[in-house]
Amino acid sequence: MTREQRAEISRRNGAKSKGPVTPQGKLRSRRNALVTGRNATTLKFFVPPAEAIADRHARRRYYQILDGMLDCFRPENEHEAFLVREMAHIRWHLEPLCLRRFQLSELEYKRICIDKDHASESVIDMSLYKRIDTLSRRESHLLNMLLNDKKLRQRAA
């Protein structure tokens, strides 16, 4: 096969590929080669937490949370992008903690119903509640900072 024939075949094959069409597909395709984020440029602020990098499902859930927050808040500068990323990071950590809290609450309720004599002895570890409270407060603080930044920018415009 000559060089010209190979070039023609490559041109025909290249013309077939249109790439992603929807905004969600384009966002997803931007992350195709993202593993560690070391060389990321357009997504330099959106590298998942270290725990999510190795786990495909955790990374997918992180990006679902992040994409939802980006759609909602639409950061316009690096500072806002940082705040949104931090909020997504916190929300990603909060989800399993809140699920665990719910599971423990159900377990505690069933145990109390079965053994009413030892109802005052709790099996729930209070450190879980403290962790959830700390993360929730941090997320709330970041949200307030982001909303204040947006208000200031609107007033200046």
N, CA, C and O atoms as a GROMACS GRO file, in nm:
protein
  628
    1MET      N    1   0.085  -0.117   0.000
    1MET     CA    2   0.000   0.000   0.000
    1MET      C    3   0.090   0.124   0.000
    1MET      O    4   0.185   0.133   0.078
    2THR      N    5   0.060   0.215  -0.087
    2THR     CA    6   0.143   0.334  -0.099
    2THR      C    7   0.109   0.436   0.010
    2THR      O    8   0.008   0.426   0.079
    3ARG      N    9   0.197   0.531   0.022
    3ARG     CA   10   0.178   0.637   0.120
    3ARG      C   11   0.050   0.717   0.091
    3ARG      O   12  -0.022   0.754   0.183
    4GLU      N   13   0.023   0.743  -0.037
    4GLU     CA   14  -0.096   0.819  -0.074
    4GLU      C   15  -0.223   0.742  -0.042
    4GLU      O   16  -0.322   0.800   0.002
    5GLN      N   17  -0.221   0.611  -0.062
    5GLN     CA   18  -0.338   0.529  -0.031
    5GLN      C   19  -0.366   0.529   0.120
    5GLN      O   20  -0.480   0.541   0.164
    6ARG      N   21  -0.260   0.514   0.198
    6ARG     CA   22  -0.277   0.518   0.343
    6ARG      C   23  -0.330   0.654   0.389
    6ARG      O   24  -0.415   0.661   0.477
    7ALA      N   25  -0.278   0.760   0.329
    7ALA     CA   26  -0.324   0.894   0.364
    7ALA      C   27  -0.472   0.910   0.330
    7ALA      O   28  -0.548   0.969   0.407
    8GLU      N   29  -0.513   0.859   0.215
    8GLU     CA   30  -0.654   0.868   0.175
    8GLU      C   31  -0.743   0.789   0.270
    8GLU      O   32  -0.850   0.837   0.308
    9ILE      N   33  -0.701   0.670   0.309
    9ILE     CA   34  -0.778   0.589   0.405
    9ILE      C   35  -0.787   0.661   0.539
    9ILE      O   36  -0.893   0.663   0.602
   10SER      N   37  -0.678   0.720   0.582
   10SER     CA   38  -0.679   0.794   0.708
   10SER      C   39  -0.774   0.913   0.701
   10SER      O   40  -0.846   0.940   0.797
   11ARG      N   41  -0.775   0.984   0.589
   11ARG     CA   42  -0.867   1.097   0.574
   11ARG      C   43  -1.012   1.051   0.578
   11ARG      O   44  -1.096   1.116   0.642
   12ARG      N   45  -1.043   0.941   0.511
   12ARG     CA   46  -1.181   0.889   0.512
   12ARG      C   47  -1.222   0.847   0.653
   12ARG      O   48  -1.332   0.878   0.697
   13ASN      N   49  -1.134   0.777   0.723
   13ASN     CA   50  -1.166   0.735   0.861
   13ASN      C   51  -1.179   0.855   0.954
   13ASN      O   52  -1.266   0.857   1.041
   14GLY      N   53  -1.094   0.954   0.935
   14GLY     CA   54  -1.101   1.074   1.018
   14GLY      C   55  -1.229   1.152   0.994
   14GLY      O   56  -1.280   1.216   1.086
   15ALA      N   57  -1.280   1.147   0.873
   15ALA     CA   58  -1.403   1.220   0.841
   15ALA      C   59  -1.524   1.155   0.908
   15ALA      O   60  -1.626   1.221   0.930
   16LYS      N   61  -1.516   1.028   0.940
   16LYS     CA   62  -1.628   0.957   1.004
   16LYS      C   63  -1.644   0.997   1.150
   16LYS      O   64  -1.756   1.000   1.201
   17SER      N   65  -1.534   1.026   1.217
   17SER     CA   66  -1.536   1.054   1.360
   17SER      C   67  -1.585   1.196   1.385
   17SER      O   68  -1.524   1.292   1.338
   18LYS      N   69  -1.692   1.209   1.458
   18LYS     CA   70  -1.747   1.341   1.491
   18LYS      C   71  -1.721   1.378   1.636
   18LYS      O   72  -1.732   1.496   1.672
   19GLY      N   73  -1.688   1.281   1.720
   19GLY     CA   74  -1.665   1.309   1.861
   19GLY      C   75  -1.795   1.330   1.936
   19GLY      O   76  -1.903   1.316   1.878
   20PRO      N   77  -1.786   1.365   2.063
   20PRO     CA   78  -1.906   1.384   2.143
   20PRO      C   79  -1.984   1.507   2.097
   20PRO      O   80  -1.925   1.606   2.051
   21VAL      N   81  -2.116   1.500   2.108
   21VAL     CA   82  -2.202   1.608   2.062
   21VAL      C   83  -2.264   1.683   2.180
   21VAL      O   84  -2.273   1.806   2.178
   22THR      N   85  -2.308   1.610   2.280
   22THR     CA   86  -2.376   1.673   2.394
   22THR      C   87  -2.274   1.737   2.489
   22THR      O   88  -2.159   1.696   2.492
   23PRO      N   89  -2.317   1.838   2.565
   23PRO     CA   90  -2.225   1.899   2.663
   23PRO      C   91  -2.173   1.798   2.764
   23PRO      O   92  -2.056   1.804   2.804
   24GLN      N   93  -2.259   1.704   2.807
   24GLN     CA   94  -2.215   1.602   2.903
   24GLN      C   95  -2.108   1.513   2.841
   24GLN      O   96  -2.010   1.477   2.907
   25GLY      N   97  -2.126   1.476   2.714
   25GLY     CA   98  -2.028   1.393   2.646
   25GLY      C   99  -1.895   1.464   2.629
   25GLY      O  100  -1.789   1.404   2.640
   26LYS      N  101  -1.902   1.594   2.601
   26LYS     CA  102  -1.779   1.671   2.586
   26LYS      C  103  -1.704   1.682   2.719
   26LYS      O  104  -1.582   1.671   2.723
   27LEU      N  105  -1.780   1.703   2.829
   27LEU     CA  106  -1.715   1.707   2.960
   27LEU      C  107  -1.650   1.573   2.992
   27LEU      O  108  -1.538   1.569   3.043
   28ARG      N  109  -1.720   1.464   2.962
   28ARG     CA  110  -1.668   1.331   2.990
   28ARG      C  111  -1.543   1.304   2.907
   28ARG      O  112  -1.446   1.248   2.958
   29SER      N  113  -1.544   1.343   2.780
   29SER     CA  114  -1.430   1.314   2.694
   29SER      C  115  -1.307   1.394   2.733
   29SER      O  116  -1.195   1.351   2.707
   30ARG      N  117  -1.326   1.511   2.796
   30ARG     CA  118  -1.211   1.588   2.843
   30ARG      C  119  -1.132   1.513   2.947
   30ARG      O  120  -1.012   1.536   2.963
   31ARG      N  121  -1.198   1.424   3.017
   31ARG     CA  122  -1.132   1.351   3.126
   31ARG      C  123  -1.082   1.213   3.084
   31ARG      O  124  -1.037   1.136   3.169
   32ASN      N  125  -1.088   1.181   2.955
   32ASN     CA  126  -1.052   1.046   2.911
   32ASN      C  127  -0.914   1.002   2.959
   32ASN      O  128  -0.898   0.890   3.005
   33ALA      N  129  -0.817   1.088   2.948
   33ALA     CA  130  -0.681   1.049   2.984
   33ALA      C  131  -0.642   1.094   3.124
   33ALA      O  132  -0.526   1.078   3.163
   34LEU      N  133  -0.735   1.150   3.200
   34LEU     CA  134  -0.702   1.201   3.333
   34LEU      C  135  -0.690   1.085   3.432
   34LEU      O  136  -0.787   1.014   3.459
   35VAL      N  137  -0.570   1.066   3.484
   35VAL     CA  138  -0.548   0.962   3.583
   35VAL      C  139  -0.505   1.027   3.713
   35VAL      O  140  -0.570   1.010   3.817
   36THR      N  141  -0.396   1.101   3.708
   36THR     CA  142  -0.348   1.167   3.829
   36THR      C  143  -0.372   1.316   3.827
   36THR      O  144  -0.372   1.380   3.933
   37GLY      N  145  -0.392   1.373   3.710
   37GLY     CA  146  -0.412   1.517   3.700
   37GLY      C  147  -0.282   1.594   3.698
   37GLY      O  148  -0.283   1.717   3.699
   38ARG      N  149  -0.170   1.525   3.695
   38ARG     CA  150  -0.040   1.591   3.699
   38ARG      C  151  -0.022   1.686   3.580
   38ARG      O  152   0.035   1.794   3.596
   39ASN      N  153  -0.070   1.646   3.462
   39ASN     CA  154  -0.052   1.728   3.343
   39ASN      C  155  -0.181   1.796   3.297
   39ASN      O  156  -0.186   1.849   3.187
   40ALA      N  157  -0.284   1.794   3.381
   40ALA     CA  158  -0.411   1.853   3.343
   40ALA      C  159  -0.397   2.004   3.329
   40ALA      O  160  -0.329   2.068   3.409
   41THR      N  161  -0.462   2.061   3.228
   41THR     CA  162  -0.460   2.206   3.212
   41THR      C  163  -0.600   2.261   3.230
   41THR      O  164  -0.622   2.344   3.318
   42THR      N  165  -0.697   2.217   3.148
   42THR     CA  166  -0.832   2.273   3.160
   42THR      C  167  -0.901   2.226   3.286
   42THR      O  168  -0.993   2.292   3.334
   43LEU      N  169  -0.860   2.115   3.341
   43LEU     CA  170  -0.923   2.062   3.461
   43LEU      C  171  -0.829   2.067   3.581
   43LEU      O  172  -0.841   1.985   3.672
   44LYS      N  173  -0.737   2.163   3.583
   44LYS     CA  174  -0.635   2.161   3.686
   44LYS      C  175  -0.692   2.176   3.827
   44LYS      O  176  -0.627   2.137   3.924
   45PHE      N  177  -0.813   2.231   3.840
   45PHE     CA  178  -0.873   2.245   3.971
   45PHE      C  179  -0.971   2.133   4.002
   45PHE      O  180  -1.031   2.132   4.110
   46PHE      N  181  -0.989   2.039   3.911
   46PHE     CA  182  -1.093   1.939   3.927
   46PHE      C  183  -1.040   1.796   3.931
   46PHE      O  184  -1.103   1.704   3.879
   47VAL      N  185  -0.926   1.777   3.993
   47VAL     CA  186  -0.871   1.643   4.011
   47VAL      C  187  -0.940   1.583   4.133
   47VAL      O  188  -0.951   1.648   4.236
   48PRO      N  189  -0.987   1.458   4.121
   48PRO     CA  190  -1.061   1.399   4.233
   48PRO      C  191  -0.972   1.376   4.354
   48PRO      O  192  -0.849   1.378   4.344
   49PRO      N  193  -1.035   1.355   4.470
   49PRO     CA  194  -0.956   1.324   4.590
   49PRO      C  195  -0.872   1.198   4.567
   49PRO      O  196  -0.907   1.114   4.485
   50ALA      N  197  -0.763   1.188   4.640
   50ALA     CA  198  -0.670   1.076   4.620
   50ALA      C  199  -0.741   0.941   4.633
   50ALA      O  200  -0.707   0.846   4.563
   51GLU      N  201  -0.840   0.932   4.723
   51GLU     CA  202  -0.909   0.805   4.745
   51GLU      C  203  -0.992   0.765   4.623
   51GLU      O  204  -1.020   0.646   4.605
   52ALA      N  205  -1.031   0.860   4.541
   52ALA     CA  206  -1.117   0.831   4.426
   52ALA      C  207  -1.040   0.801   4.300
   52ALA      O  208  -1.098   0.750   4.204
   53ILE      N  209  -0.912   0.831   4.296
   53ILE     CA  210  -0.836   0.814   4.172
   53ILE      C  211  -0.828   0.668   4.132
   53ILE      O  212  -0.844   0.635   4.015
   54ALA      N  213  -0.803   0.580   4.226
   54ALA     CA  214  -0.786   0.438   4.194
   54ALA      C  215  -0.918   0.366   4.172
   54ALA      O  216  -0.922   0.268   4.099
   55ASP      N  217  -1.025   0.412   4.234
   55ASP     CA  218  -1.154   0.345   4.225
   55ASP      C  219  -1.241   0.412   4.119
   55ASP      O  220  -1.282   0.528   4.134
   56ARG      N  221  -1.269   0.339   4.012
   56ARG     CA  222  -1.344   0.394   3.899
   56ARG      C  223  -1.482   0.443   3.940
   56ARG      O  224  -1.526   0.548   3.895
   57HIS      N  225  -1.552   0.368   4.024
   57HIS     CA  226  -1.687   0.405   4.066
   57HIS      C  227  -1.684   0.530   4.155
   57HIS      O  228  -1.769   0.618   4.141
   58ALA      N  229  -1.587   0.537   4.244
   58ALA     CA  230  -1.575   0.654   4.331
   58ALA      C  231  -1.540   0.777   4.249
   58ALA      O  232  -1.592   0.886   4.275
   59ARG      N  233  -1.454   0.760   4.150
   59ARG     CA  234  -1.416   0.872   4.064
   59ARG      C  235  -1.537   0.919   3.982
   59ARG      O  236  -1.559   1.039   3.966
   60ARG      N  237  -1.614   0.825   3.931
   60ARG     CA  238  -1.735   0.860   3.855
   60ARG      C  239  -1.833   0.937   3.942
   60ARG      O  240  -1.890   1.037   3.898
   61ARG      N  241  -1.853   0.892   4.066
   61ARG     CA  242  -1.946   0.962   4.156
   61ARG      C  243  -1.893   1.101   4.190
   61ARG      O  244  -1.971   1.196   4.198
   62TYR      N  245  -1.763   1.113   4.211
   62TYR     CA  246  -1.705   1.245   4.239
   62TYR      C  247  -1.733   1.341   4.124
   62TYR      O  248  -1.773   1.455   4.146
   63TYR      N  249  -1.712   1.294   4.001
   63TYR     CA  250  -1.735   1.381   3.887
   63TYR      C  251  -1.883   1.411   3.866
   63TYR      O  252  -1.917   1.518   3.814
   64GLN      N  253  -1.971   1.321   3.905
   64GLN     CA  254  -2.115   1.352   3.899
   64GLN      C  255  -2.147   1.466   3.995
   64GLN      O  256  -2.218   1.560   3.959
   65ILE      N  257  -2.096   1.458   4.114
   65ILE     CA  258  -2.117   1.565   4.213
   65ILE      C  259  -2.057   1.696   4.162
   65ILE      O  260  -2.121   1.800   4.167
   66LEU      N  261  -1.933   1.688   4.113
   66LEU     CA  262  -1.865   1.807   4.064
   66LEU      C  263  -1.939   1.870   3.947
   66LEU      O  264  -1.958   1.992   3.943
   67ASP      N  265  -1.981   1.788   3.850
   67ASP     CA  266  -2.052   1.842   3.734
   67ASP      C  267  -2.183   1.909   3.776
   67ASP      O  268  -2.219   2.014   3.722
   68GLY      N  269  -2.252   1.850   3.872
   68GLY     CA  270  -2.376   1.911   3.921
   68GLY      C  271  -2.349   2.046   3.986
   68GLY      O  272  -2.424   2.141   3.965
   69MET      N  273  -2.242   2.055   4.063
   69MET     CA  274  -2.209   2.181   4.128
   69MET      C  275  -2.159   2.284   4.027
   69MET      O  276  -2.188   2.403   4.040
   70LEU      N  277  -2.085   2.240   3.926
   70LEU     CA  278  -2.040   2.334   3.823
   70LEU      C  279  -2.160   2.388   3.745
   70LEU      O  280  -2.164   2.507   3.713
   71ASP      N  281  -2.257   2.302   3.714
   71ASP     CA  282  -2.378   2.348   3.645
   71ASP      C  283  -2.456   2.447   3.731
   71ASP      O  284  -2.512   2.544   3.680
   72CYS      N  285  -2.459   2.422   3.860
   72CYS     CA  286  -2.536   2.506   3.951
   72CYS      C  287  -2.469   2.641   3.975
   72CYS      O  288  -2.535   2.744   3.967
   73PHE      N  289  -2.341   2.641   4.004
   73PHE     CA  290  -2.273   2.764   4.046
   73PHE      C  291  -2.198   2.837   3.935
   73PHE      O  292  -2.172   2.956   3.948
   74ARG      N  293  -2.163   2.768   3.828
   74ARG     CA  294  -2.094   2.828   3.714
   74ARG      C  295  -1.981   2.922   3.757
   74ARG      O  296  -1.993   3.044   3.744
   75PRO      N  297  -1.870   2.866   3.807
   75PRO     CA  298  -1.759   2.952   3.853
   75PRO      C  299  -1.702   3.034   3.736
   75PRO      O  300  -1.689   2.985   3.624
   76GLU      N  301  -1.669   3.158   3.766
   76GLU     CA  302  -1.620   3.248   3.661
   76GLU      C  303  -1.472   3.284   3.676
   76GLU      O  304  -1.416   3.352   3.590
   77ASN      N  305  -1.409   3.238   3.784
   77ASN     CA  306  -1.266   3.263   3.800
   77ASN      C  307  -1.205   3.148   3.881
   77ASN      O  308  -1.275   3.058   3.926
   78GLU      N  309  -1.074   3.154   3.899
   78GLU     CA  310  -1.004   3.045   3.967
   78GLU      C  311  -1.048   3.030   4.112
   78GLU      O  312  -1.058   2.919   4.164
   79HIS      N  313  -1.074   3.141   4.178
   79HIS     CA  314  -1.115   3.135   4.318
   79HIS      C  315  -1.250   3.064   4.331
   79HIS      O  316  -1.266   2.979   4.418
   80GLU      N  317  -1.346   3.098   4.247
   80GLU     CA  318  -1.476   3.033   4.252
   80GLU      C  319  -1.463   2.885   4.215
   80GLU      O  320  -1.529   2.800   4.274
   81ALA      N  321  -1.378   2.855   4.117
   81ALA     CA  322  -1.356   2.715   4.079
   81ALA      C  323  -1.298   2.636   4.196
   81ALA      O  324  -1.336   2.521   4.219
   82PHE      N  325  -1.207   2.698   4.269
   82PHE     CA  326  -1.149   2.633   4.387
   82PHE      C  327  -1.257   2.605   4.491
   82PHE      O  328  -1.262   2.496   4.547
   83LEU      N  329  -1.345   2.705   4.518
   83LEU     CA  330  -1.451   2.687   4.617
   83LEU      C  331  -1.546   2.575   4.576
   83LEU      O  332  -1.587   2.494   4.659
   84VAL      N  333  -1.582   2.570   4.448
   84VAL     CA  334  -1.672   2.465   4.399
   84VAL      C  335  -1.606   2.328   4.413
   84VAL      O  336  -1.670   2.232   4.454
   85ARG      N  337  -1.478   2.321   4.378
   85ARG     CA  338  -1.406   2.193   4.390
   85ARG      C  339  -1.402   2.147   4.536
   85ARG      O  340  -1.422   2.029   4.565
   86GLU      N  341  -1.376   2.240   4.626
   86GLU     CA  342  -1.372   2.204   4.768
   86GLU      C  343  -1.509   2.156   4.817
   86GLU      O  344  -1.518   2.061   4.894
   87MET      N  345  -1.614   2.223   4.772
   87MET     CA  346  -1.749   2.180   4.813
   87MET      C  347  -1.781   2.041   4.757
   87MET      O  348  -1.842   1.959   4.825
   88ALA      N  349  -1.740   2.014   4.633
   88ALA     CA  350  -1.762   1.882   4.574
   88ALA      C  351  -1.684   1.775   4.652
   88ALA      O  352  -1.733   1.665   4.676
   89HIS      N  353  -1.562   1.810   4.690
   89HIS     CA  354  -1.478   1.719   4.768
   89HIS      C  355  -1.547   1.685   4.902
   89HIS      O  356  -1.553   1.569   4.942
   90ILE      N  357  -1.598   1.788   4.969
   90ILE     CA  358  -1.666   1.766   5.097
   90ILE      C  359  -1.792   1.683   5.078
   90ILE      O  360  -1.818   1.589   5.153
   91ARG      N  361  -1.872   1.717   4.976
   91ARG     CA  362  -1.995   1.643   4.951
   91ARG      C  363  -1.966   1.496   4.921
   91ARG      O  364  -2.039   1.407   4.963
   92TRP      N  365  -1.856   1.471   4.848
   92TRP     CA  366  -1.818   1.335   4.815
   92TRP      C  367  -1.783   1.257   4.942
   92TRP      O  368  -1.814   1.138   4.953
   93HIS      N  369  -1.720   1.324   5.038
   93HIS     CA  370  -1.687   1.259   5.165
   93HIS      C  371  -1.810   1.245   5.255
   93HIS      O  372  -1.819   1.149   5.332
   94LEU      N  373  -1.903   1.338   5.244
   94LEU     CA  374  -2.022   1.335   5.331
   94LEU      C  375  -2.119   1.222   5.297
   94LEU      O  376  -2.181   1.164   5.386
   95GLU      N  377  -2.132   1.191   5.169
   95GLU     CA  378  -2.231   1.091   5.127
   95GLU      C  379  -2.220   0.958   5.202
   95GLU      O  380  -2.318   0.912   5.260
   96PRO      N  381  -2.102   0.895   5.204
   96PRO     CA  382  -2.094   0.766   5.276
   96PRO      C  383  -2.111   0.782   5.428
   96PRO      O  384  -2.163   0.693   5.494
   97LEU      N  385  -2.068   0.896   5.482
   97LEU     CA  386  -2.084   0.918   5.625
   97LEU      C  387  -2.232   0.929   5.662
   97LEU      O  388  -2.276   0.873   5.762
   98CYS      N  389  -2.307   1.002   5.581
   98CYS     CA  390  -2.451   1.016   5.609
   98CYS      C  391  -2.524   0.883   5.591
   98CYS      O  392  -2.616   0.853   5.666
   99LEU      N  393  -2.482   0.804   5.493
   99LEU     CA  394  -2.541   0.671   5.476
   99LEU      C  395  -2.511   0.584   5.598
   99LEU      O  396  -2.598   0.513   5.647
  100ARG      N  397  -2.388   0.591   5.646
  100ARG     CA  398  -2.350   0.514   5.765
  100ARG      C  399  -2.429   0.560   5.887
  100ARG      O  400  -2.472   0.477   5.968
  101ARG      N  401  -2.448   0.691   5.900
  101ARG     CA  402  -2.528   0.743   6.012
  101ARG      C  403  -2.670   0.690   6.006
  101ARG      O  404  -2.727   0.652   6.108
  102PHE      N  405  -2.728   0.686   5.887
  102PHE     CA  406  -2.863   0.635   5.870
  102PHE      C  407  -2.869   0.486   5.907
  102PHE      O  408  -2.961   0.443   5.976
  103GLN      N  409  -2.771   0.409   5.860
  103GLN     CA  410  -2.768   0.266   5.892
  103GLN      C  411  -2.756   0.243   6.042
  103GLN      O  412  -2.823   0.156   6.098
  104LEU      N  413  -2.669   0.320   6.107
  104LEU     CA  414  -2.651   0.305   6.252
  104LEU      C  415  -2.777   0.348   6.328
  104LEU      O  416  -2.812   0.287   6.429
  105SER      N  417  -2.845   0.451   6.279
  105SER     CA  418  -2.969   0.494   6.344
  105SER      C  419  -3.074   0.384   6.337
  105SER      O  420  -3.144   0.359   6.435
  106GLU      N  421  -3.085   0.319   6.224
  106GLU     CA  422  -3.180   0.208   6.210
  106GLU      C  423  -3.142   0.093   6.302
  106GLU      O  424  -3.228   0.034   6.368
  107LEU      N  425  -3.013   0.062   6.307
  107LEU     CA  426  -2.965  -0.045   6.394
  107LEU      C  427  -2.996  -0.013   6.540
  107LEU      O  428  -3.041  -0.099   6.615
  108GLU      N  429  -2.970   0.110   6.580
  108GLU     CA  430  -2.996   0.154   6.717
  108GLU      C  431  -3.145   0.143   6.750
  108GLU      O  432  -3.182   0.096   6.857
  109TYR      N  433  -3.230   0.186   6.659
  109TYR     CA  434  -3.374   0.180   6.680
  109TYR      C  435  -3.420   0.035   6.696
  109TYR      O  436  -3.499   0.004   6.785
  110LYS      N  437  -3.371  -0.054   6.611
  110LYS     CA  438  -3.410  -0.196   6.622
  110LYS      C  439  -3.361  -0.255   6.754
  110LYS      O  440  -3.432  -0.332   6.818
  111ARG      N  441  -3.239  -0.218   6.795
  111ARG     CA  442  -3.185  -0.272   6.919
  111ARG      C  443  -3.268  -0.224   7.039
  111ARG      O  444  -3.295  -0.302   7.131
  112ILE      N  445  -3.307  -0.098   7.038
  112ILE     CA  446  -3.388  -0.046   7.149
  112ILE      C  447  -3.524  -0.115   7.154
  112ILE      O  448  -3.574  -0.145   7.262
  113CYS      N  449  -3.582  -0.139   7.039
  113CYS     CA  450  -3.712  -0.206   7.034
  113CYS      C  451  -3.703  -0.349   7.088
  113CYS      O  452  -3.797  -0.398   7.150
  114ILE      N  453  -3.591  -0.414   7.063
  114ILE     CA  454  -3.575  -0.553   7.107
  114ILE      C  455  -3.535  -0.559   7.254
  114ILE      O  456  -3.592  -0.638   7.329
  115ASP      N  457  -3.439  -0.478   7.294
  115ASP     CA  458  -3.385  -0.484   7.430
  115ASP      C  459  -3.407  -0.351   7.502
  115ASP      O  460  -3.318  -0.267   7.507
  116LYS      N  461  -3.524  -0.334   7.557
  116LYS     CA  462  -3.559  -0.207   7.622
  116LYS      C  463  -3.485  -0.187   7.754
  116LYS      O  464  -3.477  -0.074   7.802
  117ASP      N  465  -3.430  -0.292   7.814
  117ASP     CA  466  -3.357  -0.279   7.940
  117ASP      C  467  -3.226  -0.202   7.923
  117ASP      O  468  -3.183  -0.132   8.014
  118HIS      N  469  -3.164  -0.215   7.805
  118HIS     CA  470  -3.034  -0.150   7.780
  118HIS      C  471  -3.050  -0.036   7.679
  118HIS      O  472  -2.958  -0.010   7.600
  119ALA      N  473  -3.163   0.030   7.680
  119ALA     CA  474  -3.190   0.136   7.583
  119ALA      C  475  -3.096   0.254   7.598
  119ALA      O  476  -3.071   0.325   7.500
  120SER      N  477  -3.044   0.278   7.716
  120SER     CA  478  -2.957   0.394   7.736
  120SER      C  479  -2.816   0.371   7.682
  120SER      O  480  -2.742   0.468   7.665
  121GLU      N  481  -2.778   0.248   7.657
  121GLU     CA  482  -2.644   0.218   7.605
  121GLU      C  483  -2.645   0.233   7.453
  121GLU      O  484  -2.707   0.153   7.383
  122SER      N  485  -2.578   0.333   7.404
  122SER     CA  486  -2.579   0.360   7.260
  122SER      C  487  -2.466   0.287   7.190
  122SER      O  488  -2.354   0.277   7.242
  123VAL      N  489  -2.496   0.234   7.071
  123VAL     CA  490  -2.393   0.171   6.990
  123VAL      C  491  -2.337   0.268   6.887
  123VAL      O  492  -2.243   0.236   6.815
  124ILE      N  493  -2.395   0.389   6.881
  124ILE     CA  494  -2.353   0.486   6.781
  124ILE      C  495  -2.229   0.560   6.830
  124ILE      O  496  -2.226   0.613   6.941
  125ASP      N  497  -2.129   0.562   6.747
  125ASP     CA  498  -2.004   0.631   6.778
  125ASP      C  499  -2.025   0.780   6.750
  125ASP      O  500  -2.057   0.818   6.637
  126MET      N  501  -2.006   0.863   6.850
  126MET     CA  502  -2.029   1.007   6.834
  126MET      C  503  -1.927   1.073   6.742
  126MET      O  504  -1.952   1.183   6.692
  127SER      N  505  -1.814   1.009   6.717
  127SER     CA  506  -1.716   1.068   6.628
  127SER      C  507  -1.772   1.079   6.485
  127SER      O  508  -1.734   1.169   6.410
  128LEU      N  509  -1.861   0.988   6.448
  128LEU     CA  510  -1.925   0.995   6.317
  128LEU      C  511  -2.006   1.124   6.306
  128LEU      O  512  -1.999   1.195   6.205
  129TYR      N  513  -2.084   1.155   6.409
  129TYR     CA  514  -2.164   1.277   6.408
  129TYR      C  515  -2.076   1.402   6.408
  129TYR      O  516  -2.109   1.501   6.342
  130LYS      N  517  -1.966   1.398   6.480
  130LYS     CA  518  -1.875   1.511   6.483
  130LYS      C  519  -1.813   1.534   6.344
  130LYS      O  520  -1.800   1.648   6.300
  131ARG      N  521  -1.775   1.426   6.279
  131ARG     CA  522  -1.716   1.436   6.144
  131ARG      C  523  -1.817   1.494   6.045
  131ARG      O  524  -1.784   1.581   5.965
  132ILE      N  525  -1.940   1.445   6.051
  132ILE     CA  526  -2.045   1.497   5.962
  132ILE      C  527  -2.069   1.645   5.990
  132ILE      O  528  -2.082   1.725   5.897
  133ASP      N  529  -2.076   1.681   6.117
  133ASP     CA  530  -2.099   1.820   6.153
  133ASP      C  531  -1.986   1.910   6.105
  133ASP      O  532  -2.010   2.019   6.052
  134THR      N  533  -1.862   1.866   6.123
  134THR     CA  534  -1.746   1.944   6.079
  134THR      C  535  -1.748   1.966   5.928
  134THR      O  536  -1.728   2.077   5.880
  135LEU      N  537  -1.772   1.858   5.854
  135LEU     CA  538  -1.774   1.870   5.708
  135LEU      C  539  -1.891   1.956   5.661
  135LEU      O  540  -1.876   2.035   5.568
  136SER      N  541  -2.006   1.942   5.724
  136SER     CA  542  -2.123   2.022   5.686
  136SER      C  543  -2.098   2.170   5.711
  136SER      O  544  -2.135   2.255   5.629
  137ARG      N  545  -2.035   2.202   5.825
  137ARG     CA  546  -2.004   2.342   5.853
  137ARG      C  547  -1.904   2.398   5.752
  137ARG      O  548  -1.917   2.512   5.707
  138ARG      N  549  -1.805   2.319   5.717
  138ARG     CA  550  -1.705   2.362   5.619
  138ARG      C  551  -1.772   2.387   5.483
  138ARG      O  552  -1.743   2.487   5.417
  139GLU      N  553  -1.860   2.297   5.442
  139GLU     CA  554  -1.930   2.314   5.315
  139GLU      C  555  -2.016   2.440   5.317
  139GLU      O  556  -2.020   2.515   5.219
  140SER      N  557  -2.085   2.463   5.427
  140SER     CA  558  -2.167   2.582   5.441
  140SER      C  559  -2.083   2.710   5.433
  140SER      O  560  -2.124   2.807   5.370
  141HIS      N  561  -1.967   2.708   5.497
  141HIS     CA  562  -1.876   2.822   5.494
  141HIS      C  563  -1.830   2.850   5.350
  141HIS      O  564  -1.828   2.965   5.307
  142LEU      N  565  -1.793   2.746   5.278
  142LEU     CA  566  -1.748   2.761   5.139
  142LEU      C  567  -1.860   2.816   5.052
  142LEU      O  568  -1.838   2.901   4.966
  143LEU      N  569  -1.981   2.766   5.074
  143LEU     CA  570  -2.096   2.813   4.997
  143LEU      C  571  -2.120   2.962   5.022
  143LEU      O  572  -2.145   3.037   4.928
  144ASN      N  573  -2.113   3.003   5.147
  144ASN     CA  574  -2.129   3.145   5.178
  144ASN      C  575  -2.021   3.230   5.111
  144ASN      O  576  -2.050   3.338   5.060
  145MET      N  577  -1.898   3.182   5.111
  145MET     CA  578  -1.790   3.255   5.045
  145MET      C  579  -1.818   3.269   4.895
  145MET      O  580  -1.801   3.376   4.837
  146LEU      N  581  -1.862   3.160   4.833
  146LEU     CA  582  -1.890   3.161   4.690
  146LEU      C  583  -2.005   3.257   4.657
  146LEU      O  584  -1.995   3.334   4.562
  147LEU      N  585  -2.111   3.251   4.734
  147LEU     CA  586  -2.226   3.339   4.709
  147LEU      C  587  -2.190   3.486   4.732
  147LEU      O  588  -2.235   3.573   4.659
  148ASN      N  589  -2.109   3.513   4.834
  148ASN     CA  590  -2.063   3.651   4.857
  148ASN      C  591  -1.978   3.702   4.742
  148ASN      O  592  -1.991   3.818   4.701
  149ASP      N  593  -1.890   3.616   4.688
  149ASP     CA  594  -1.809   3.656   4.573
  149ASP      C  595  -1.897   3.691   4.454
  149ASP      O  596  -1.872   3.790   4.385
  150LYS      N  597  -1.998   3.610   4.430
  150LYS     CA  598  -2.089   3.635   4.317
  150LYS      C  599  -2.167   3.766   4.337
  150LYS      O  600  -2.187   3.841   4.242
  151LYS      N  601  -2.211   3.792   4.461
  151LYS     CA  602  -2.283   3.916   4.489
  151LYS      C  603  -2.193   4.037   4.465
  151LYS      O  604  -2.235   4.136   4.405
  152LEU      N  605  -2.069   4.030   4.512
  152LEU     CA  606  -1.975   4.141   4.493
  152LEU      C  607  -1.950   4.167   4.346
  152LEU      O  608  -1.943   4.283   4.304
  153ARG      N  609  -1.936   4.063   4.268
  153ARG     CA  610  -1.910   4.079   4.126
  153ARG      C  611  -2.032   4.139   4.055
  153ARG      O  612  -2.017   4.220   3.964
  154GLN      N  613  -2.152   4.099   4.098
  154GLN     CA  614  -2.274   4.155   4.037
  154GLN      C  615  -2.288   4.303   4.070
  154GLN      O  616  -2.328   4.382   3.985
  155ARG      N  617  -2.254   4.341   4.192
  155ARG     CA  618  -2.262   4.483   4.230
  155ARG      C  619  -2.162   4.567   4.152
  155ARG      O  620  -2.190   4.681   4.114
  156ALA      N  621  -2.044   4.509   4.127
  156ALA     CA  622  -1.940   4.582   4.056
  156ALA      C  623  -1.976   4.599   3.908
  156ALA      O  624  -1.929   4.693   3.844
  157ALA      N  625  -2.058   4.510   3.856
  157ALA     CA  626  -2.093   4.516   3.712
  157ALA      C  627  -2.200   4.615   3.679
  157ALA      O  628  -2.238   4.629   3.563
   0.00000   0.00000   0.00000
